[in-house]
Amino acid sequence: MTRPGLAKARALPLVAARKMLLVRATDGRWRELFERADVISEGGPRDEPQGRMWYGSTSLILPSDEGGHGGDTAFLAAVAERDIHVRVRALRAAYREASSRAPGRLGRISCEVRITADPRGVRIDVDVQAPLIERRAVSRPAP
């Protein structure tokens, strides 16, 4: 078996550079977009072997603004997808929606979040799954 021969090492470049886009999202502006969002929510309970579970879905469309990067929904969706604060706001909105529709208190929720660009703005879909904590009727002995 023949191996490659020796080769002369090349010198490293004097300077290595790369272009990078840095962005900073403003929490107040995201809050305004969430306040103006078009929210649609649905869900219902299901009986499962471990008890009743709530399955729901909430869709939020944050309106795009004109001017600056506000009108570029693909850019805003990319920023929102990477911003933990936007995700937390979306989770809280989905939890509020699910709690208002569920027939009982919700246990620990499990969520899946998808963020995409939409012609009307940034679309955030949150799927929610949580056990229902329901009071059981307890009969008490008569005094």
C-alpha positions, 0 to 999 in steps of 0.5 A: 500500500502506497501512502502519500508523500510528504507535503510542505505546510502552507503558511497561515494567513495574516488575518482571518475575517468574516462578515457577520450580521448582529441584531438586537430585538427590542422587548417593548416592540415585540410586546406591542406585536403580541398585543396586536396579534390575531390569536386563534385557539382550539383544543379538547380533552382526551381520555388516556390510560394515564388519565384525561389529557388536554390537547390544544393548539394556538396560532398567533399572527404578529402583524408586520409593520411597514418600514425598516425590517418591520415589513420583512416577515422572513427576517422577523420570523428568523429573528423570532425563531432565535429569540427566547423572549419571543418563544416565552411570550408565545408559550404564555399566550398558548397556556392562557388560551388552553387554561381558559378552554380546559374543563379543569386546571392544567398540569405540567404542559408540554409544548411544540413551537413553530415560527414561520413567515406569513403574508400577514406577519410572523406566524407562531403555532404552539401545540400544547399537551397537559394532564387535566387536574380535575376534582373528584366528587368525594362523598362525605359521611353524614354527621 
